[in-house]
């Protein structure tokens, strides 16, 4: 059986129980596990080359004093601690300080900065690292994410 991105999954039967090792959904056998993130995320980088270039371009515009309201470029999160970062710009001076919407999971999301090198070292309570949402596509400008997150107490998507 194969998961997403060609990751091979193996199913093993439990000892001393009878039952199928084929994944089932509502009683029907399925050929893949929906929503499987996989173990490869442990080595995934926080940004792709294209995302980093877009973050730096937004950072250059921000540093030049342009009044920009960019789309968030990347969504990072901790899978076991409910912390989310929607990053929109990267400081061109150091290439490590990112700016965006930060939701620490305490009901008070705010705009702020964070160092990517520090995020790479963070693990949650179950020792899971910060990972990039592979399927995130911004649907609105950062200011709208901020408005909705502050209204709702968390980043909604």
Beta strands, then each sheet from edge to edge (+ up, - down):
strand 1: 24-25
strand 2: 28-29
strand 3: 74-78
strand 4: 84-90
strand 5: 97-103
strand 6: 110-115
strand 7: 130-132
sheet 1: 1+ 2-
sheet 2: 6+ 5- 4+ 3- 7+
end
